[in-house]
Structure formats: structure tokens, C-alpha cells
């Protein structure tokens, strides 16, 4: 598609809805920053907005007033409230705690020859971190996990409604008894009830599912490229470059959220009419040979690496720094404790769509040695050391 028709018009047969798929890096980057392409349906003319709402059939419209679904000025106001929790300084302060959680999760896998890295590591870690930021009780995390799985992997609206009801109760309790946490800070901010509910819902869901997919997809890339994994073990200073390559090579989000043409807009020499839907394909942009040398090669030392795994423009992922720290901690701890880890399944099941994209299971064989050379069992103190 990128080579033959990079701005591709697709008409959905059942509805007549028009989608424009963008697959070139420059077009995707341009679209993500273009103010004529918005995320709020209500900015379209009333008739066009009504058609889009009917087409989307949104099962949970009460949680769509979050920063990822809004345009300025509301987007600007909400992002300003969230920003302090995700600055470089704030994330650096969380790093020791993240490393301890990773160490605990990796340690629990000891004694098992085989395990599923999605269930045992990729899914629980971001849930733990975001729940701590929002002061969600740890005893409630299994419930949140079940509801999240039901929504995103099982497409069950009932689970979504249960999740929302839980958050509404939690917000009521927190309003009465605020604390030193991100949820309390949002409650004190200039947010409507819908914006508050949507923001907390989005933080938990995005911090959970997309980071889990980044971890799962990144580990899968390393396991499928043992030469690159060995290169990283031999050169631990490559860890930051390796994390960026994991995000480029097989990112956790296949395409950006749909954009709506608020006016006729020219992209790549093609005019996209007002009211049509635009889908910037991040996974295609990140393999564009005009930007990335040997784009289909996984290279843990790739530089430069201007990937779009976290998006671009005003909707660049606010939790990008937090996700990077988690991915870095997981790779360090897992490959230090199990340097001979190998993939134990050839065929993997993926999530059912291209938006939030990741493997459902990542079965591996754990091994504390390489090429028959035994490695010691590392204690917690070593697992917690940076570098």
C-alpha cells in the first residue's frame, strides 16, 4: 500500500463510510500535527457528526472526554493537569519503585521452566504502576484486569460498564477523602465529571494495555532475533537504543486514533474531503524505507531512530517516558536473570484488531545459562541495580 497507493481511499461496503489510510512516514507525521484533522466528532457539521456517531456505535460514550479524544482548547487544559505526573523528573523518581516491581515479578517466575511473559510480567507491571499513581488498592487489581481483558480482548460492553461503575464509586470516595495521589490532584483540577471519569479511565486503560503490548512485542522481537539479544547482553549501554527499536519495529499501537477532516485537506498530493475519516498507520510509517535504512531489520543499535511509536504532535503519548522506563527495566532484569531465555511457540495469537496491538500470550522457556555455561541465580539486590 505504501509503495502503490500511500494515501489510500477505502469505502466501507456496509455503510459507505470513507476511510483514508496513510502509510508513508511524512504523511503520517504531517497528519498527526495538522489542526485541520481533529479527534472530536462534534467539531464536524451536525449532519456529518450524526453520521459518524451512528457509524462508530461507541459502546462507552461516557468516557470519551479524555485528553486522547479531545482537541484544543479542552485538550490543552486537560493535558496541562496531567503533565506534572509524567515529567522526566517525576518518572525518574518512580524508576527505583518500577525496578523493584520488575524484580519481584521476575523472581516469582523462578523455579518454572516455562512461563507466559504476558500474564506473568507484561500485564501486571503497568497495572501495578498506574494503580499506585492513582492510589487504587492492590486488592482490586485482579478485578480491573478482568474487566480490561473483557473490554479490549473479549469486546464485552458489560465489563466496561462494571469498570466505569467501580471508578465512579472510587471517585466519590476519593473526593470525600483526598490523598497525595494523581486521582486526588485531578479531582481538585478544573474538570467536569465526564472529563474526570474519562481521564482516570484512560490512564488506567492506556497505562495498562498499551504498555503491556509494548513490553510483549518488544520481548518478542528480542526473542526472535537472538543475535541482537546477544549483542545487547554484550553491550548493556545499548539499552536505550534497543528500547526505541522495539517501539519502532513492532509498536503497541498499529494506527493512531481516527482523525476527522474538519475541512478539505491536502495530504501527499491528495485532497481528503471534509468529514472523511483518516487513519495514520504508525506501523507502516515506522517501516518506511525513505526514512529508515533496512526498515525490516531489527537493530538494537539503530541510530537515528525517529519512530512514531508514541505518535506525534499535540497527542504525543503523555506516558511515553513512563513506558520507556518500564520496558528498559523489564529487559534488563529478565535477560540478566534468564540470559538463555527462548521462545517456546512458533504460532502466536494476536489481539483481534490493529489499533491496540499485541500478542495475547508469549510462552517462553526460562534458562539461567547460555550455551551450557551455568549462570548464578541473582538475588534481589542485584536485580535492583541500574545498568
C-alpha positions as CSV (number, residue, x, y, z in Angstrom):
1,X,0.0,0.0,0.0
2,X,2.8,2.4,0.9
3,X,4.5,1.8,-2.4
4,X,1.5,1.8,-4.7
5,X,-1.2,4.0,-3.1
6,X,0.2,5.6,0.1
7,X,-2.9,7.8,0.5
8,X,-5.5,5.1,0.1
9,X,-9.2,5.6,-0.1
10,X,-11.4,2.8,1.3
11,X,-15.2,2.8,1.3
12,X,-16.8,0.5,3.8
13,X,-19.3,-1.6,1.8
14,X,-22.0,-1.8,4.5
15,X,-22.2,1.9,5.4
16,X,-20.5,3.9,2.6
17,X,-18.2,5.4,5.2
18,X,-14.9,6.6,3.7
19,X,-11.5,5.9,5.4
20,X,-8.2,7.3,4.2
21,X,-5.2,5.1,5.1
22,X,-1.9,6.9,5.3
23,X,1.2,4.7,5.2
24,X,4.2,7.0,4.4
25,X,6.2,8.4,7.3
26,X,6.0,12.0,6.2
27,X,2.2,11.9,5.5
28,X,1.5,10.2,8.9
29,X,3.7,12.7,10.8
30,X,2.0,15.6,8.9
31,X,-1.5,14.3,9.6
32,X,-0.8,13.9,13.3
33,X,0.2,17.5,13.6
34,X,-2.4,19.1,11.2
35,X,-5.0,21.2,13.0
36,X,-7.4,20.5,10.1
37,X,-7.6,16.9,11.3
38,X,-9.3,16.6,14.6
39,X,-10.5,13.9,17.1
40,X,-13.8,15.5,18.2
41,X,-16.7,14.4,16.1
42,X,-18.7,17.4,17.4
43,X,-16.4,19.8,15.6
44,X,-17.9,18.5,12.3
45,X,-21.1,19.9,10.8
46,X,-24.1,18.5,12.7
47,X,-25.3,16.2,9.9
48,X,-21.8,14.8,9.4
49,X,-21.2,14.4,13.1
50,X,-24.5,12.4,13.4
51,X,-23.4,10.0,10.7
52,X,-20.1,9.4,12.4
53,X,-21.8,8.7,15.7
54,X,-24.1,6.2,14.1
55,X,-21.1,4.5,12.3
56,X,-18.9,4.4,15.4
57,X,-21.6,2.9,17.7
58,X,-19.4,3.8,20.7
59,X,-20.3,1.3,23.5
60,X,-18.9,3.6,26.3
61,X,-19.6,7.2,25.2
62,X,-19.5,8.4,28.9
63,X,-15.7,8.0,29.0
64,X,-14.8,9.8,25.8
65,X,-13.9,13.2,27.4
66,X,-10.3,12.3,27.9
67,X,-7.2,14.0,26.6
68,X,-6.7,11.5,23.9
69,X,-10.1,12.2,22.4
70,X,-10.2,16.0,22.6
71,X,-8.9,18.9,20.6
72,X,-7.8,22.3,21.8
73,X,-8.7,24.2,23.9
74,X,-10.1,21.3,26.1
75,X,-7.2,19.1,25.2
76,X,-4.7,21.8,26.3
77,X,-6.5,22.3,29.6
78,X,-6.6,18.5,30.4
79,X,-3.0,17.9,29.3
80,X,-1.7,20.7,31.5
81,X,-3.3,19.0,34.5
82,X,-1.8,15.6,33.7
83,X,1.7,16.8,32.6
84,X,3.3,17.1,36.1
85,X,2.8,13.4,36.8
86,X,4.7,12.4,33.7
87,X,7.7,14.8,33.5
88,X,11.2,13.4,33.2
89,X,11.8,14.3,36.9
90,X,8.6,12.6,38.1
91,X,9.3,9.4,36.1
92,X,12.9,9.3,37.3
93,X,11.7,9.4,40.8
94,X,9.5,6.3,40.1
95,X,12.3,4.3,38.5
96,X,13.5,2.6,41.7
97,X,9.9,1.5,42.5
98,X,9.4,0.2,39.0
99,X,12.7,-1.8,39.2
100,X,11.5,-3.3,42.5
101,X,8.2,-4.4,40.9
102,X,10.0,-5.9,38.0
103,X,12.4,-7.7,40.3
104,X,9.5,-9.2,42.3
105,X,7.7,-10.3,39.1
106,X,10.8,-11.9,37.6
107,X,11.6,-13.6,41.0
108,X,8.2,-15.2,41.1
109,X,9.0,-17.0,37.8
110,X,12.0,-18.7,39.4
111,X,11.5,-22.5,39.6
112,X,9.4,-22.5,36.4
113,X,10.9,-24.0,33.3
114,X,8.2,-22.4,31.1
115,X,6.0,-19.4,31.7
116,X,3.9,-16.8,29.8
117,X,5.5,-13.4,29.8
118,X,2.3,-11.6,29.1
119,X,0.4,-12.9,32.1
120,X,3.3,-13.0,34.5
121,X,5.2,-9.8,33.5
122,X,3.8,-7.6,30.7
123,X,0.3,-7.3,32.0
124,X,0.8,-7.0,35.8
125,X,3.6,-4.4,35.7
126,X,1.9,-1.4,34.1
127,X,-1.3,-2.1,36.1
128,X,0.7,-2.0,39.4
129,X,2.5,1.2,38.4
130,X,-0.6,3.1,37.3
131,X,-2.7,1.8,40.2
132,X,0.0,3.2,42.6
133,X,-0.1,6.6,40.9
134,X,-3.9,6.7,41.3
135,X,-3.9,5.1,44.7
136,X,-6.0,2.1,43.6
137,X,-6.0,-0.6,46.2
138,X,-3.9,-3.6,45.1
139,X,-6.6,-6.0,46.2
140,X,-8.8,-4.5,43.4
141,X,-6.3,-5.1,40.6
142,X,-7.5,-8.6,39.6
143,X,-11.0,-7.1,39.1
144,X,-9.6,-4.3,36.9
145,X,-7.5,-6.8,34.9
146,X,-10.6,-9.0,34.3
147,X,-12.7,-6.0,33.2
148,X,-9.9,-4.7,30.9
149,X,-9.5,-8.1,29.3
150,X,-13.2,-8.4,28.8
151,X,-13.4,-5.0,27.1
152,X,-10.3,-5.0,24.9
153,X,-9.8,-8.6,24.2
154,X,-13.3,-10.0,24.6
155,X,-15.2,-7.0,23.3
156,X,-17.7,-7.2,26.2
157,X,-19.6,-4.0,27.0
158,X,-20.7,-5.4,30.3
159,X,-17.2,-5.5,31.6
160,X,-16.7,-1.9,30.5
161,X,-19.8,-0.8,32.4
162,X,-18.6,-2.6,35.6
163,X,-15.2,-0.9,35.2
164,X,-16.9,2.5,34.9
165,X,-19.2,1.8,37.9
166,X,-16.1,0.9,40.0
167,X,-14.4,4.1,39.0
168,X,-17.4,6.2,39.8
169,X,-17.6,4.8,43.3
170,X,-13.8,5.3,43.8
171,X,-14.0,8.9,42.6
172,X,-16.8,9.6,45.1
173,X,-14.8,8.1,47.9
174,X,-11.6,9.9,46.9
175,X,-13.5,13.2,46.7
176,X,-14.6,12.7,50.3
177,X,-11.1,11.5,51.4
178,X,-8.4,13.0,49.1
179,X,-4.8,11.9,49.3
180,X,-1.4,12.6,47.8
181,X,-2.1,10.9,44.5
182,X,-2.8,11.6,40.9
183,X,-6.5,10.9,41.2
184,X,-6.9,13.4,44.1
185,X,-5.0,16.0,42.0
186,X,-7.3,15.6,39.1
187,X,-10.4,15.9,41.4
188,X,-9.0,19.2,42.5
189,X,-8.5,20.4,38.9
190,X,-10.8,22.2,36.6
191,X,-12.5,19.1,35.2
192,X,-16.1,18.3,34.6
193,X,-17.5,15.0,35.9
194,X,-17.3,13.4,32.5
195,X,-13.7,14.7,32.0
196,X,-12.6,13.4,35.4
197,X,-14.1,9.9,34.8
198,X,-12.8,9.7,31.3
199,X,-9.3,10.8,32.4
200,X,-9.0,8.2,35.1
201,X,-10.4,5.5,32.9
202,X,-8.0,6.4,30.1
203,X,-5.0,6.5,32.4
204,X,-5.7,3.0,33.7
205,X,-6.6,1.5,30.4
206,X,-3.8,3.2,28.3
207,X,-1.2,2.7,31.0
208,X,-2.2,-0.9,31.2
209,X,-2.9,-2.3,27.8
210,X,-0.6,-0.3,25.5
211,X,2.4,-0.6,27.8
212,X,1.8,-4.3,28.2
213,X,1.8,-4.6,24.4
214,X,5.0,-2.5,24.2
215,X,6.7,-4.9,26.6
216,X,5.3,-8.1,25.0
217,X,6.0,-7.0,21.4
218,X,9.5,-5.8,22.4
219,X,10.4,-9.0,24.1
220,X,9.1,-11.0,21.2
221,X,11.4,-9.0,18.8
222,X,14.4,-9.8,21.0
223,X,13.5,-13.5,21.3
224,X,13.0,-13.8,17.5
225,X,16.4,-12.1,17.0
226,X,18.8,-14.0,19.3
227,X,21.8,-12.3,17.6
228,X,20.5,-8.9,18.6
229,X,19.7,-10.1,22.1
230,X,23.3,-11.4,22.4
231,X,24.5,-8.0,21.2
232,X,22.5,-6.2,23.8
233,X,23.8,-8.6,26.6
234,X,27.4,-7.9,25.5
235,X,26.7,-4.1,25.3
236,X,24.3,-3.1,28.0
237,X,24.9,0.6,27.1
238,X,22.7,-0.1,24.0
239,X,19.6,-0.5,26.2
240,X,18.1,2.9,25.4
241,X,18.6,2.4,21.6
242,X,17.2,-1.1,21.9
243,X,14.0,0.2,23.6
244,X,13.5,2.7,20.8
245,X,14.0,-0.1,18.2
246,X,11.4,-2.3,20.0
247,X,8.9,0.6,19.8
248,X,9.7,1.2,16.1
249,X,9.9,-2.4,14.9
250,X,6.6,-3.6,16.3
251,X,4.9,-0.9,18.3
252,X,1.9,-1.4,20.6
253,X,-0.5,0.8,18.6
254,X,-1.0,-0.1,14.9
255,X,-2.7,3.1,13.9
256,X,-3.4,6.4,15.5
257,X,-7.0,7.1,16.7
258,X,-9.2,8.1,13.8
259,X,-8.9,11.7,12.7
260,X,-11.8,13.6,11.1
261,X,-11.2,16.1,8.3
262,X,-12.6,19.4,9.6
263,X,-12.1,20.9,6.2
264,X,-10.8,19.8,2.8
265,X,-7.2,19.0,3.5
266,X,-4.3,18.1,1.1
267,X,-2.0,15.2,2.2
268,X,0.6,13.7,-0.1
269,X,-0.9,15.4,-3.2
270,X,-4.4,14.0,-2.5
271,X,-7.4,16.1,-1.3
272,X,-9.3,14.5,1.6
273,X,-12.8,15.9,1.7
274,X,-14.3,17.4,4.8
275,X,-16.0,14.9,7.0
276,X,-14.0,11.8,5.9
277,X,-12.0,9.7,8.4
278,X,-8.2,9.5,8.3
279,X,-6.2,6.6,9.7
280,X,-2.5,7.3,10.1
281,X,-0.8,3.8,10.1
282,X,2.0,4.0,12.6
283,X,3.4,0.5,11.9
284,X,3.7,1.3,8.2
285,X,5.3,4.7,8.8
286,X,7.9,3.1,11.1
287,X,9.0,0.8,8.3
288,X,9.2,3.5,5.6
289,X,12.4,2.8,3.6
290,X,12.6,6.5,2.8
291,X,13.3,7.2,6.5
292,X,14.7,4.0,8.0
293,X,17.7,2.2,6.5
294,X,16.9,-1.6,6.2
295,X,13.4,-0.9,7.8
296,X,12.5,-4.6,8.2
297,X,15.7,-5.4,10.1
298,X,15.6,-5.4,13.9
299,X,18.7,-3.4,15.0
300,X,19.3,-2.7,18.8
301,X,21.9,-0.1,17.9
302,X,19.8,1.8,15.3
303,X,20.6,5.5,15.2
304,X,19.0,7.8,14.4
305,X,15.6,6.4,15.2
306,X,12.8,8.9,14.7
307,X,10.0,6.4,15.1
308,X,6.3,7.3,15.6
309,X,5.5,4.6,18.1
310,X,4.2,7.1,20.6
311,X,2.5,9.3,18.0
312,X,3.4,12.9,17.2
313,X,2.1,16.4,17.7
314,X,-0.2,17.5,20.5
315,X,-1.4,14.0,21.0
316,X,2.1,12.5,21.6
317,X,1.7,10.0,24.3
318,X,2.0,11.7,27.7
319,X,3.1,8.5,29.3
320,X,5.9,7.8,26.9
321,X,8.7,8.3,29.4
322,X,7.0,6.1,31.9
323,X,6.5,3.3,29.3
324,X,10.2,3.6,28.3
325,X,11.4,3.1,31.9
326,X,9.2,0.1,32.3
327,X,10.4,-1.5,29.1
328,X,14.0,-0.8,30.0
329,X,13.6,-2.3,33.5
330,X,11.9,-5.5,32.1
331,X,14.6,-6.2,29.5
332,X,17.5,-5.6,32.0
333,X,16.0,-7.8,34.7
334,X,14.7,-10.6,32.6
335,X,17.8,-11.1,30.4
336,X,20.1,-10.7,33.4
337,X,18.2,-13.4,35.4
338,X,17.5,-15.7,32.4
339,X,20.1,-14.9,29.7
340,X,19.3,-18.2,27.9
341,X,15.5,-17.5,27.6
342,X,13.9,-18.8,24.4
343,X,10.5,-18.6,22.7
344,X,8.6,-21.9,23.1
345,X,5.9,-21.4,20.5
346,X,6.1,-20.8,16.8
347,X,2.5,-19.6,16.3
348,X,1.3,-16.7,18.4
349,X,-2.2,-15.3,18.8
350,X,-2.6,-11.6,18.5
351,X,-5.2,-9.1,19.6
352,X,-8.1,-9.1,17.1
353,X,-7.5,-5.6,15.6
354,X,-4.7,-3.3,14.5
355,X,-5.3,-0.5,16.9
356,X,-4.2,-1.7,20.3
357,X,-1.9,-4.5,19.0
358,X,0.0,-7.2,20.9
359,X,0.4,-10.9,21.5
360,X,-2.2,-12.5,23.9
361,X,0.4,-15.0,25.1
362,X,4.2,-15.1,25.0
363,X,5.2,-18.6,26.1
364,X,8.9,-18.9,26.8
365,X,11.4,-21.4,28.2
366,X,13.4,-19.9,31.1
367,X,17.1,-20.6,31.4
368,X,19.8,-19.2,33.6
369,X,22.7,-20.2,31.3
370,X,23.9,-19.7,27.7
371,X,25.5,-22.4,25.6
372,X,25.7,-24.8,28.5
373,X,27.5,-22.3,30.8
374,X,25.7,-22.1,34.1
375,X,24.8,-18.7,35.4
376,X,24.2,-17.8,39.1
377,X,20.8,-17.2,40.5
378,X,20.8,-13.4,41.1
379,X,19.4,-12.0,44.3
380,X,17.1,-9.1,44.6
381,X,19.8,-6.7,45.4
382,X,21.5,-7.3,42.1
383,X,18.2,-7.2,40.2
384,X,17.6,-3.7,41.6
385,X,20.9,-2.3,40.4
386,X,20.6,0.0,37.4
387,X,22.8,-0.7,34.4
